[in-house]
Amino acid sequence: MYFTCKADERLQSALGICEAGSQPIYWEGFPPESRPAQKVMINRLNECHIYIGIFGIEYSQPTINEYRRAKELGISRLCFVKNVKNREKLLTDFLEEIRNDVVYKPFTSSGELKVLVRAAIENSVSDLFD
């Protein structure tokens, strides 16, 4: 599993992934690298069966690049969008772009996100390996 988001949301997502019997891959779990972070993250996608995108107020071009790379690789993409006001235009535009690629699920709290991620992983894993 590969995903990006805020620290508490990453923690809760990682717990949901583990509870679903899968292994999360996320930045805090990586050892120090001499390569640029973006290159490391893109390369890690090659190890994944599922990409988890968790989007809130703002996101950078590297995050969008990671999503697009996951799409190119044919990796299942599970996206969760936090209910927030005043979302950054870059992210709003990106969410509009992916609307036809994925059905993303809204969430309001990290606890709710954990439950949603666990259920989505359980469904996706059974679809991947049936």
N, CA, C and O atoms as a MOPAC input file, in Angstrom:
PM7 MOZYME 1SCF
protein

 N      0.83900 1    -1.18000 1     0.00000 1
 C      0.00000 1     0.00000 1     0.00000 1
 C      0.87700 1     1.23300 1     0.00000 1
 O      1.93300 1     1.24500 1     0.63100 1
 N      0.45700 1     2.25800 1    -0.69100 1
 C      1.20000 1     3.49600 1    -0.78200 1
 C      0.19900 1     4.62400 1    -0.60800 1
 O     -0.85400 1     4.62900 1    -1.24500 1
 N      0.52400 1     5.58500 1     0.25800 1
 C     -0.39500 1     6.68900 1     0.44700 1
 C      0.30100 1     7.92400 1     0.98100 1
 O      1.41700 1     7.84300 1     1.49400 1
 N     -0.35700 1     9.07100 1     0.86000 1
 C      0.16900 1    10.33300 1     1.35900 1
 C     -0.95500 1    11.11600 1     2.02100 1
 O     -2.09100 1    11.10400 1     1.54700 1
 N     -0.63300 1    11.80400 1     3.12700 1
 C     -1.60300 1    12.64700 1     3.82000 1
 C     -0.96800 1    13.23300 1     5.07200 1
 O      0.23800 1    13.08100 1     5.26600 1
 N     -1.74100 1    13.90000 1     5.93200 1
 C     -1.26100 1    14.47200 1     7.18600 1
 C     -0.88800 1    13.35700 1     8.16400 1
 O     -1.33800 1    12.22100 1     8.02100 1
 N     -0.06100 1    13.69000 1     9.15900 1
 C      0.50800 1    12.69000 1    10.08000 1
 C     -0.55300 1    11.84200 1    10.78400 1
 O     -0.45700 1    10.61500 1    10.75500 1
 N     -1.56700 1    12.45300 1    11.41900 1
 C     -2.57800 1    11.66800 1    12.13200 1
 C     -3.40000 1    10.83000 1    11.15900 1
 O     -3.77300 1     9.69900 1    11.46800 1
 N     -3.67600 1    11.37900 1    10.00600 1
 C     -4.42100 1    10.62900 1     8.99800 1
 C     -3.57500 1     9.47700 1     8.45900 1
 O     -4.10300 1     8.39900 1     8.18200 1
 N     -2.26000 1     9.69600 1     8.30700 1
 C     -1.37500 1     8.59000 1     7.90100 1
 C     -1.36700 1     7.49600 1     8.94700 1
 O     -1.44700 1     6.31300 1     8.61400 1
 N     -1.27100 1     7.88300 1    10.21400 1
 C     -1.26200 1     6.89300 1    11.29100 1
 C     -2.55300 1     6.09100 1    11.29800 1
 O     -2.50900 1     4.86100 1    11.34100 1
 N     -3.67800 1     6.74600 1    11.25900 1
 C     -4.95800 1     6.04800 1    11.27900 1
 C     -5.14800 1     5.19600 1    10.03000 1
 O     -5.69000 1     4.09400 1    10.10000 1
 N     -4.69700 1     5.71300 1     8.88700 1
 C     -4.77100 1     4.93200 1     7.64900 1
 C     -3.90100 1     3.69300 1     7.74900 1
 O     -4.31900 1     2.60100 1     7.36300 1
 N     -2.68800 1     3.86200 1     8.26700 1
 C     -1.78000 1     2.72500 1     8.42600 1
 C     -2.38800 1     1.68000 1     9.35200 1
 O     -2.27700 1     0.48100 1     9.09400 1
 N     -3.03000 1     2.12600 1    10.42700 1
 C     -3.69600 1     1.17600 1    11.33300 1
 C     -4.81500 1     0.43300 1    10.61700 1
 O     -4.96200 1    -0.77900 1    10.77600 1
 N     -5.60400 1     1.15700 1     9.83100 1
 C     -6.67500 1     0.51800 1     9.06400 1
 C     -6.13100 1    -0.49200 1     8.07000 1
 O     -6.71000 1    -1.56200 1     7.88500 1
 N     -5.01800 1    -0.15400 1     7.42800 1
 C     -4.38400 1    -1.06700 1     6.47300 1
 C     -3.91200 1    -2.32300 1     7.18500 1
 O     -4.14300 1    -3.43800 1     6.71600 1
 N     -3.24700 1    -2.13700 1     8.32700 1
 C     -2.75700 1    -3.28900 1     9.09800 1
 C     -3.91400 1    -4.15300 1     9.58900 1
 O     -3.84200 1    -5.38000 1     9.53800 1
 N     -4.97100 1    -3.51700 1    10.06100 1
 C     -6.13800 1    -4.27400 1    10.51700 1
 C     -6.76200 1    -5.07800 1     9.38700 1
 O     -7.38600 1    -6.11200 1     9.62500 1
 N     -6.59400 1    -4.60500 1     8.16300 1
 C     -7.11800 1    -5.32500 1     7.00000 1
 C     -6.15600 1    -6.42900 1     6.55000 1
 O     -6.42300 1    -7.13600 1     5.57800 1
 N     -5.03500 1    -6.57100 1     7.26500 1
 C     -4.08300 1    -7.63600 1     6.95400 1
 C     -3.08500 1    -7.29900 1     5.86700 1
 O     -2.48800 1    -8.19600 1     5.27300 1
 N     -2.89400 1    -6.00600 1     5.59700 1
 C     -1.95400 1    -5.58200 1     4.56400 1
 C     -0.82000 1    -4.76700 1     5.17100 1
 O     -0.86200 1    -4.41500 1     6.35000 1
 N      0.18400 1    -4.47000 1     4.37000 1
 C      1.37800 1    -3.74700 1     4.81500 1
 C      1.44400 1    -2.35800 1     4.19400 1
 O      1.53800 1    -2.23800 1     2.97200 1
 N      1.39700 1    -1.29700 1     5.01400 1
 C      1.51900 1     0.04700 1     4.44600 1
 C      2.97400 1     0.38800 1     4.11300 1
 O      3.90100 1    -0.06700 1     4.78300 1
 N      3.15300 1     1.19000 1     3.07700 1
 C      4.45300 1     1.77300 1     2.74600 1
 C      4.24300 1     3.27500 1     2.79500 1
 O      3.45600 1     3.82100 1     2.02200 1
 N      4.94600 1     3.94700 1     3.70200 1
 C      4.79000 1     5.38500 1     3.79100 1
 C      6.08500 1     6.02000 1     4.25700 1
 O      6.95200 1     5.35200 1     4.82100 1
 N      6.20900 1     7.32200 1     4.01400 1
 C      7.46100 1     8.03800 1     4.15900 1
 C      8.12900 1     7.82900 1     5.50900 1
 O      9.34400 1     7.63900 1     5.55800 1
 N      7.38600 1     7.85700 1     6.59600 1
 C      7.98600 1     7.72100 1     7.92200 1
 C      8.64700 1     6.36000 1     8.12600 1
 O      9.50400 1     6.21700 1     8.99700 1
 N      8.26900 1     5.38200 1     7.35400 1
 C      8.83800 1     4.05800 1     7.48600 1
 C     10.10200 1     3.83800 1     6.67200 1
 O     10.70600 1     2.76900 1     6.75100 1
 N     10.51600 1     4.84000 1     5.88400 1
 C     11.69200 1     4.68800 1     5.03300 1
 C     12.95700 1     5.06700 1     5.78600 1
 O     12.93600 1     5.99000 1     6.60000 1
 N     14.05700 1     4.37100 1     5.53000 1
 C     15.34200 1     4.80300 1     6.08900 1
 C     15.83300 1     6.04100 1     5.34200 1
 O     15.31400 1     6.35200 1     4.27000 1
 N     16.82200 1     6.75300 1     5.88500 1
 C     17.37500 1     7.90000 1     5.16400 1
 C     17.91200 1     7.47500 1     3.79200 1
 O     18.43700 1     6.37300 1     3.63400 1
 N     17.77500 1     8.34600 1     2.82700 1
 C     18.19500 1     8.06500 1     1.44800 1
 C     19.06400 1     9.20500 1     0.94300 1
 O     18.89900 1    10.35100 1     1.36200 1
 N     19.98000 1     8.89300 1     0.05200 1
 C     20.78400 1     9.93400 1    -0.58200 1
 C     20.14200 1    10.40800 1    -1.88800 1
 O     20.61200 1    11.36500 1    -2.50300 1
 N     19.07100 1     9.73900 1    -2.30500 1
 C     18.35700 1    10.12300 1    -3.52100 1
 C     17.25100 1    11.12300 1    -3.17700 1
 O     16.81400 1    11.18500 1    -2.02800 1
 N     16.79800 1    11.90100 1    -4.15300 1
 C     15.68600 1    12.83300 1    -3.91400 1
 C     14.42800 1    12.08400 1    -3.46200 1
 O     14.13100 1    10.99600 1    -3.95400 1
 N     13.70600 1    12.67400 1    -2.53300 1
 C     12.50700 1    12.04200 1    -1.96500 1
 C     11.50200 1    11.64300 1    -3.04200 1
 O     10.94600 1    10.54700 1    -2.98000 1
 N     11.25800 1    12.49900 1    -4.01900 1
 C     10.27600 1    12.19900 1    -5.06300 1
 C     10.65800 1    10.94100 1    -5.82200 1
 O      9.79600 1    10.11700 1    -6.13100 1
 N     11.93600 1    10.78300 1    -6.12500 1
 C     12.39000 1     9.59600 1    -6.85100 1
 C     12.16700 1     8.33400 1    -6.00900 1
 O     11.73800 1     7.30500 1    -6.53100 1
 N     12.45600 1     8.41600 1    -4.72300 1
 C     12.24600 1     7.27800 1    -3.82200 1
 C     10.77400 1     6.89800 1    -3.79100 1
 O     10.43200 1     5.72100 1    -3.89900 1
 N      9.90900 1     7.88300 1    -3.64700 1
 C      8.47100 1     7.61400 1    -3.55500 1
 C      7.93900 1     7.01200 1    -4.86000 1
 O      7.16200 1     6.05700 1    -4.82900 1
 N      8.34100 1     7.54900 1    -5.97400 1
 C      7.89000 1     7.00700 1    -7.26100 1
 C      8.36900 1     5.56500 1    -7.42300 1
 O      7.60900 1     4.71000 1    -7.87700 1
 N      9.61700 1     5.28900 1    -7.05700 1
 C     10.14600 1     3.92800 1    -7.16200 1
 C      9.40300 1     2.95300 1    -6.25300 1
 O      9.22200 1     1.79100 1    -6.61600 1
 N      8.97400 1     3.40700 1    -5.08500 1
 C      8.23800 1     2.53300 1    -4.16500 1
 C      6.89800 1     2.08900 1    -4.74500 1
 O      6.37600 1     1.03900 1    -4.37000 1
 N      6.34900 1     2.87200 1    -5.64100 1
 C      5.08900 1     2.48400 1    -6.26300 1
 C      5.20800 1     1.15700 1    -7.00500 1
 O      4.22400 1     0.42900 1    -7.13500 1
 N      6.39200 1     0.84200 1    -7.48600 1
 C      6.60400 1    -0.41800 1    -8.20200 1
 C      6.37200 1    -1.63400 1    -7.31100 1
 O      6.16000 1    -2.73400 1    -7.82200 1
 N      6.40700 1    -1.46000 1    -5.99500 1
 C      6.23000 1    -2.54900 1    -5.03900 1
 C      4.77600 1    -2.71400 1    -4.59000 1
 O      4.46100 1    -3.63000 1    -3.83100 1
 N      3.91200 1    -1.84900 1    -5.04700 1
 C      2.56300 1    -1.76800 1    -4.48000 1
 C      1.49100 1    -2.36900 1    -5.38300 1
 O      1.60600 1    -2.37700 1    -6.60900 1
 N      0.45200 1    -2.86800 1    -4.73500 1
 C     -0.74700 1    -3.32600 1    -5.43300 1
 C     -1.85500 1    -2.28100 1    -5.35500 1
 O     -2.75100 1    -2.24700 1    -6.19900 1
 N     -1.78300 1    -1.43100 1    -4.33600 1
 C     -2.82400 1    -0.42300 1    -4.11100 1
 C     -2.17000 1     0.90500 1    -3.73700 1
 O     -1.23900 1     0.95000 1    -2.93400 1
 N     -2.66800 1     1.96700 1    -4.32600 1
 C     -2.26100 1     3.33100 1    -3.96900 1
 C     -3.41800 1     3.93900 1    -3.19700 1
 O     -4.57000 1     3.85500 1    -3.62400 1
 N     -3.11800 1     4.54700 1    -2.06900 1
 C     -4.13900 1     5.25800 1    -1.30200 1
 C     -3.80200 1     6.73400 1    -1.33000 1
 O     -2.72900 1     7.14300 1    -0.88600 1
 N     -4.71900 1     7.53100 1    -1.85300 1
 C     -4.56000 1     8.98400 1    -1.87400 1
 C     -5.53400 1     9.59300 1    -0.88100 1
 O     -6.73800 1     9.34500 1    -0.93900 1
 N     -5.00000 1    10.39000 1     0.02500 1
 C     -5.83100 1    11.05800 1     1.02500 1
 C     -5.59500 1    12.55000 1     0.83900 1
 O     -4.49300 1    13.05100 1     1.06300 1
 N     -6.63900 1    13.24900 1     0.42900 1
 C     -6.51000 1    14.63600 1     0.02500 1
 C     -7.32500 1    15.54100 1     0.93400 1
 O     -8.46900 1    15.23700 1     1.27200 1
 N     -6.71400 1    16.67100 1     1.33000 1
 C     -7.36100 1    17.61700 1     2.23700 1
 C     -7.46200 1    18.99700 1     1.63400 1
 O     -8.23600 1    19.22400 1     0.70400 1
 N     -6.66300 1    19.93500 1     2.17300 1
 C     -6.73000 1    21.33300 1     1.74800 1
 C     -5.76000 1    21.62700 1     0.61700 1
 O     -6.11300 1    22.30000 1    -0.35100 1
 N     -4.52400 1    21.11600 1     0.74000 1
 C     -3.50300 1    21.43300 1    -0.26000 1
 C     -2.65300 1    20.20600 1    -0.56000 1
 O     -2.48000 1    19.32000 1     0.27700 1
 N     -2.13500 1    20.18400 1    -1.76800 1
 C     -1.20800 1    19.11900 1    -2.15500 1
 C     -0.25000 1    19.66000 1    -3.17500 1
 O     -0.54100 1    20.63800 1    -3.86400 1
 N      0.88300 1    19.03000 1    -3.27200 1
 C      1.94600 1    19.49100 1    -4.15400 1
 C      1.94800 1    18.73300 1    -5.47300 1
 O      1.27700 1    17.71200 1    -5.62200 1
 N      2.70100 1    19.24200 1    -6.41100 1
 C      2.85200 1    18.55700 1    -7.68500 1
 C      3.44800 1    17.16300 1    -7.52000 1
 O      3.03200 1    16.25600 1    -8.24000 1
 N      4.41700 1    16.93600 1    -6.59400 1
 C      4.91700 1    15.56600 1    -6.40700 1
 C      3.82000 1    14.56300 1    -6.04200 1
 O      3.84900 1    13.42300 1    -6.50500 1
 N      2.87200 1    14.96600 1    -5.23200 1
 C      1.78300 1    14.05900 1    -4.86900 1
 C      0.93300 1    13.72900 1    -6.09100 1
 O      0.53800 1    12.58000 1    -6.29000 1
 N      0.66000 1    14.72300 1    -6.88900 1
 C     -0.10500 1    14.50000 1    -8.11100 1
 C      0.67600 1    13.59500 1    -9.05700 1
 O      0.09500 1    12.72900 1    -9.71100 1
 N      1.99200 1    13.79400 1    -9.13300 1
 C      2.83600 1    12.92400 1    -9.95500 1
 C      2.76600 1    11.47400 1    -9.48000 1
 O      2.73300 1    10.55600 1   -10.30000 1
 N      2.74200 1    11.26300 1    -8.17100 1
 C      2.66200 1     9.90800 1    -7.61900 1
 C      1.34000 1     9.25200 1    -8.01300 1
 O      1.31800 1     8.08200 1    -8.39700 1
 N      0.24500 1     9.99400 1    -7.92100 1
 C     -1.05300 1     9.44400 1    -8.33800 1
 C     -1.01000 1     9.05100 1    -9.81700 1
 O     -1.42300 1     7.95300 1   -10.19200 1
 N     -0.50800 1     9.95400 1   -10.64100 1
 C     -0.46300 1     9.68600 1   -12.08600 1
 C      0.42000 1     8.48000 1   -12.40100 1
 O      0.10700 1     7.69700 1   -13.29700 1
 N      1.51900 1     8.33100 1   -11.66700 1
 C      2.39400 1     7.17000 1   -11.87600 1
 C      1.67700 1     5.88900 1   -11.47300 1
 O      1.78400 1     4.87600 1   -12.16500 1
 N      0.95100 1     5.92300 1   -10.36700 1
 C      0.17900 1     4.74600 1    -9.95300 1
 C     -0.82200 1     4.37300 1   -11.03900 1
 O     -1.02900 1     3.19300 1   -11.32100 1
 N     -1.43700 1     5.36900 1   -11.64300 1
 C     -2.38400 1     5.11900 1   -12.73500 1
 C     -1.67400 1     4.48600 1   -13.92400 1
 O     -2.17500 1     3.51900 1   -14.49800 1
 N     -0.51300 1     5.01900 1   -14.30200 1
 C      0.26700 1     4.46700 1   -15.41600 1
 C      0.63400 1     3.00700 1   -15.17700 1
 O      0.61500 1     2.19400 1   -16.10100 1
 N      0.96700 1     2.68200 1   -13.93300 1
 C      1.35800 1     1.31600 1   -13.58100 1
 C      0.16800 1     0.36900 1   -13.47600 1
 O      0.34900 1    -0.84100 1   -13.34200 1
 N     -1.04300 1     0.90800 1   -13.53600 1
 C     -2.23800 1     0.08200 1   -13.41800 1
 C     -2.52500 1    -0.35200 1   -11.99700 1
 O     -3.20400 1    -1.35500 1   -11.77400 1
 N     -2.01200 1     0.39600 1   -11.03500 1
 C     -2.22400 1     0.08600 1    -9.61900 1
 C     -3.63200 1     0.54000 1    -9.22500 1
 O     -4.07600 1     1.62100 1    -9.61300 1
 N     -4.31700 1    -0.28600 1    -8.45900 1
 C     -5.62400 1     0.12200 1    -7.93400 1
 C     -5.44300 1     1.39100 1    -7.11100 1
 O     -4.51500 1     1.49500 1    -6.30900 1
 N     -6.33500 1     2.35000 1    -7.31600 1
 C     -6.23400 1     3.61800 1    -6.62200 1
 C     -7.46700 1     3.84000 1    -5.76600 1
 O     -8.59000 1     3.88300 1    -6.26900 1
 N     -7.24500 1     3.97900 1    -4.46700 1
 C     -8.31700 1     4.27200 1    -3.52300 1
 C     -8.09100 1     5.69100 1    -3.01800 1
 O     -7.04100 1     5.98300 1    -2.44600 1
 N     -9.04700 1     6.56000 1    -3.21900 1
 C     -8.87400 1     7.95800 1    -2.84100 1
 C     -9.93700 1     8.38200 1    -1.83800 1
 O    -11.10700 1     8.01100 1    -1.93500 1
 N     -9.48700 1     9.16600 1    -0.88100 1
 C    -10.33300 1     9.68400 1     0.18200 1
 C    -10.11800 1    11.18900 1     0.23600 1
 O     -8.98100 1    11.66100 1     0.22400 1
 N    -11.21900 1    11.94500 1     0.29500 1
 C    -11.15000 1    13.39800 1     0.24800 1
 C    -11.78000 1    13.95700 1     1.51500 1
 O    -12.95400 1    13.72600 1     1.80300 1
 N    -10.97100 1    14.69800 1     2.26200 1
 C    -11.43300 1    15.28400 1     3.51600 1
 C    -12.40800 1    16.42100 1     3.23400 1
 O    -12.18000 1    17.25100 1     2.35500 1
 N    -13.50500 1    16.44200 1     4.00100 1
 C    -14.48100 1    17.52600 1     3.90200 1
 C    -13.87200 1    18.77000 1     4.54600 1
 O    -13.79400 1    18.87200 1     5.77100 1
 N    -13.44300 1    19.70900 1     3.71200 1
 C    -12.82200 1    20.94600 1     4.19300 1
 C    -13.34600 1    22.12200 1     3.38700 1
 O    -13.89500 1    21.95800 1     2.29700 1
 N    -13.16600 1    23.30700 1     3.94600 1
 C    -13.49100 1    24.53800 1     3.22600 1
 C    -12.20100 1    25.10600 1     2.66500 1
 O    -11.11400 1    24.80500 1     3.15900 1
 N    -12.32100 1    25.91700 1     1.64900 1
 C    -11.17600 1    26.64500 1     1.09900 1
 C    -10.05600 1    25.73600 1     0.60200 1
 O     -8.88800 1    25.95700 1     0.91800 1
 N    -10.40500 1    24.73600 1    -0.15900 1
 C     -9.40500 1    23.84400 1    -0.75100 1
 C     -8.55600 1    24.61200 1    -1.76700 1
 O     -9.07400 1    25.43300 1    -2.52400 1
 N     -7.25800 1    24.33900 1    -1.77800 1
 C     -6.33800 1    24.95900 1    -2.72100 1
 C     -6.76200 1    24.64100 1    -4.15800 1
 O     -7.18500 1    23.52300 1    -4.45000 1
 N     -6.64900 1    25.62500 1    -5.05100 1
 C     -7.10500 1    25.45200 1    -6.43200 1
 C     -6.39000 1    24.29500 1    -7.13100 1
 O     -7.03000 1    23.54800 1    -7.87000 1
 N     -5.10000 1    24.12800 1    -6.92200 1
 C     -4.36100 1    23.02100 1    -7.53400 1
 C     -5.00400 1    21.68700 1    -7.18600 1
 O     -5.15900 1    20.82300 1    -8.05000 1
 N     -5.37400 1    21.51900 1    -5.93400 1
 C     -5.99600 1    20.26100 1    -5.51300 1
 C     -7.42100 1    20.15300 1    -6.04300 1
 O     -7.83700 1    19.07500 1    -6.46800 1
 N     -8.16800 1    21.24000 1    -6.02600 1
 C     -9.53300 1    21.21400 1    -6.56800 1
 C     -9.51400 1    20.80700 1    -8.04100 1
 O    -10.32700 1    19.99400 1    -8.48000 1
 N     -8.59400 1    21.37100 1    -8.78500 1
 C     -8.46900 1    21.02800 1   -10.21300 1
 C     -8.08400 1    19.55800 1   -10.38400 1
 O     -8.62000 1    18.86400 1   -11.24800 1
 N     -7.16300 1    19.09700 1    -9.56300 1
 C     -6.73300 1    17.70400 1    -9.63700 1
 C     -7.88300 1    16.75000 1    -9.31600 1
 O     -8.05900 1    15.74400 1   -10.00400 1
 N     -8.66000 1    17.05200 1    -8.28800 1
 C     -9.80100 1    16.19700 1    -7.92800 1
 C    -10.82700 1    16.15400 1    -9.05500 1
 O    -11.44900 1    15.11900 1    -9.29000 1
 N    -11.00400 1    17.26300 1    -9.74500 1
 C    -11.89200 1    17.28100 1   -10.91400 1
 C    -11.33500 1    16.37300 1   -12.00500 1
 O    -12.08000 1    15.64400 1   -12.65900 1
 N    -10.03400 1    16.42300 1   -12.19200 1
 C     -9.37500 1    15.60300 1   -13.20900 1
 C     -9.57500 1    14.10900 1   -12.95900 1
 O     -9.82300 1    13.35300 1   -13.89800 1
 N     -9.47000 1    13.68200 1   -11.70700 1
 C     -9.53800 1    12.24300 1   -11.42200 1
 C    -10.95300 1    11.73400 1   -11.20800 1
 O    -11.16600 1    10.53300 1   -11.04300 1
 N    -11.91400 1    12.63400 1   -11.20800 1
 C    -13.31300 1    12.24600 1   -10.96000 1
 C    -13.77500 1    11.11900 1   -11.88200 1
 O    -14.58700 1    10.28700 1   -11.47800 1
 N    -13.27300 1    11.08300 1   -13.10900 1
 C    -13.66300 1    10.03300 1   -14.04800 1
 C    -12.83000 1     8.76000 1   -13.89300 1
 O    -13.19900 1     7.71200 1   -14.42200 1
 N    -11.70800 1     8.84200 1   -13.17100 1
 C    -10.83800 1     7.67900 1   -12.94700 1
 C    -11.26400 1     6.83800 1   -11.75400 1
 O    -11.24500 1     5.60800 1   -11.81100 1
 N    -11.63900 1     7.49500 1   -10.69900 1
 C    -11.92000 1     6.80900 1    -9.42600 1
 C    -13.16300 1     7.41000 1    -8.78300 1
 O    -13.54200 1     8.54800 1    -9.05700 1
 N    -13.77700 1     6.62100 1    -7.93000 1
 C    -14.83800 1     7.13000 1    -7.06500 1
 C    -14.17600 1     7.36300 1    -5.72100 1
 O    -13.76300 1     6.41600 1    -5.05100 1
 N    -14.07700 1     8.62000 1    -5.32900 1
 C    -13.43800 1     8.86200 1    -4.04200 1
 C    -14.45900 1     9.05300 1    -2.94300 1
 O    -15.57800 1     9.51200 1    -3.17600 1
 N    -14.05200 1     8.69400 1    -1.74700 1
 C    -14.93400 1     8.68900 1    -0.59300 1
 C    -14.61000 1     9.88800 1     0.29700 1
 O    -13.44300 1    10.11100 1     0.62200 1
 N    -15.62100 1    10.66500 1     0.69700 1
 C    -15.37000 1    11.77700 1     1.61700 1
 C    -15.22400 1    11.28000 1     3.06200 1
 O    -15.77300 1    10.24200 1     3.43300 1
 N    -14.46800 1    12.04800 1     3.87300 1
 C    -14.34600 1    11.74700 1     5.29800 1
 C    -14.18900 1    13.05800 1     6.05600 1
 O    -13.82300 1    14.08100 1     5.47800 1
 N    -14.47100 1    13.01600 1     7.36100 1
 C    -14.35700 1    14.22100 1     8.18200 1
 C    -13.32700 1    14.10000 1     9.30300 1
 O    -12.80200 1    15.11600 1     9.75900 1
 N    -13.02900 1    12.89400 1     9.75400 1
 C    -12.08400 1    12.72900 1    10.86000 1
 C    -11.12800 1    11.57800 1    10.57900 1
 O    -11.40400 1    10.72500 1     9.73400 1
 N    -10.01000 1    11.55700 1    11.28700 1
 C     -9.03800 1    10.48200 1    11.08300 1
 C     -9.60800 1     9.13900 1    11.53500 1
 O     -9.27900 1     8.10300 1    10.95600 1
 N    -10.45900 1     9.14500 1    12.56400 1
 C    -11.10100 1     7.90300 1    12.99900 1
 C    -12.02100 1     7.32800 1    11.93000 1
 O    -12.02800 1     6.12200 1    11.68400 1
 N    -12.79100 1     8.19800 1    11.30200 1
 C    -13.66100 1     7.76600 1    10.20400 1
 C    -12.81600 1     7.26000 1     9.03200 1
 O    -13.15500 1     6.26400 1     8.39300 1
 N    -11.71900 1     7.95700 1     8.76200 1
 C    -10.82800 1     7.55600 1     7.67600 1
 C    -10.29200 1     6.14500 1     7.90800 1
 O    -10.23600 1     5.34500 1     6.97500 1
 N     -9.90300 1     5.83800 1     9.12800 1
 C     -9.38000 1     4.50200 1     9.44900 1
 C    -10.39000 1     3.41700 1     9.07300 1
 O    -10.02300 1     2.40900 1     8.47100 1
 N    -11.64000 1     3.61900 1     9.42100 1
 C    -12.69300 1     2.65200 1     9.11700 1
 C    -12.89100 1     2.52600 1     7.60700 1
 O    -13.02200 1     1.41900 1     7.08400 1
 N    -12.91100 1     3.65300 1     6.91800 1
 C    -13.10000 1     3.64600 1     5.46100 1
 C    -11.93800 1     2.95500 1     4.74900 1
 O    -12.14400 1     2.18100 1     3.81500 1
 N    -10.71700 1     3.24300 1     5.19800 1
 C     -9.54000 1     2.63400 1     4.57400 1
 C     -9.55400 1     1.12300 1     4.78300 1
 O     -9.30300 1     0.36200 1     3.84900 1
 N     -9.84700 1     0.69500 1     5.99900 1
 C     -9.87900 1    -0.74600 1     6.27500 1
 C    -10.88200 1    -1.45000 1     5.35500 1
 O    -10.55500 1    -2.46400 1     4.74000 1
 N    -12.08600 1    -0.91900 1     5.26200 1
 C    -13.11800 1    -1.53300 1     4.42200 1
 C    -12.70400 1    -1.53400 1     2.95000 1
 O    -12.90900 1    -2.52200 1     2.24400 1
 N    -12.12300 1    -0.42400 1     2.49000 1
 C    -11.70400 1    -0.34300 1     1.08900 1
 C    -10.58400 1    -1.33000 1     0.78600 1
 O    -10.56900 1    -1.95100 1    -0.27700 1
 N     -9.65000 1    -1.47600 1     1.71700 1
 C     -8.54900 1    -2.42400 1     1.51700 1
 C     -9.08800 1    -3.84800 1     1.47200 1
 O     -8.72000 1    -4.63200 1     0.59700 1
 N     -9.94700 1    -4.17400 1     2.40100 1
 C    -10.51200 1    -5.53100 1     2.42100 1
 C    -11.21900 1    -5.84500 1     1.10700 1
 O    -11.05500 1    -6.93600 1     0.56200 1
 N    -11.99900 1    -4.90400 1     0.59900 1
 C    -12.69000 1    -5.11400 1    -0.67900 1
 C    -11.70100 1    -5.20800 1    -1.84400 1
 O    -11.83400 1    -6.07500 1    -2.70800 1
 N    -10.72400 1    -4.32500 1    -1.86200 1
 C     -9.76700 1    -4.29300 1    -2.97300 1
 C     -8.87000 1    -5.52700 1    -3.00400 1
 O     -8.58500 1    -6.06200 1    -4.07600 1
 N     -8.42600 1    -5.97900 1    -1.83500 1
 C     -7.55100 1    -7.15200 1    -1.78000 1
 C     -8.30300 1    -8.37400 1    -2.29000 1
 O     -7.74800 1    -9.17900 1    -3.03700 1
 N     -9.54900 1    -8.51300 1    -1.89400 1
 C    -10.30900 1    -9.66800 1    -2.37400 1
 C    -10.51800 1    -9.58700 1    -3.88600 1
 O    -10.51300 1   -10.61500 1    -4.56300 1
 N    -10.70100 1    -8.37600 1    -4.42300 1
 C    -10.83700 1    -8.21000 1    -5.87900 1
 C     -9.53300 1    -8.50700 1    -6.59900 1
 O     -9.54500 1    -9.10600 1    -7.67500 1
 N     -8.39800 1    -8.09500 1    -6.02100 1
 C     -7.09200 1    -8.30200 1    -6.65500 1
 C     -6.69400 1    -9.76200 1    -6.74200 1
 O     -6.07900 1   -10.19200 1    -7.71800 1
 N     -7.05100 1   -10.52800 1    -5.70800 1
 C     -6.51900 1   -11.88100 1    -5.62200 1
 C     -7.58500 1   -12.96600 1    -5.77600 1
 O     -7.32500 1   -14.12800 1    -5.46700 1
 N     -8.76400 1   -12.61000 1    -6.24400 1
 C     -9.79200 1   -13.63200 1    -6.50200 1
 C     -9.62100 1   -14.25800 1    -7.85800 1
 O    -10.39800 1   -15.13500 1    -8.23500 1

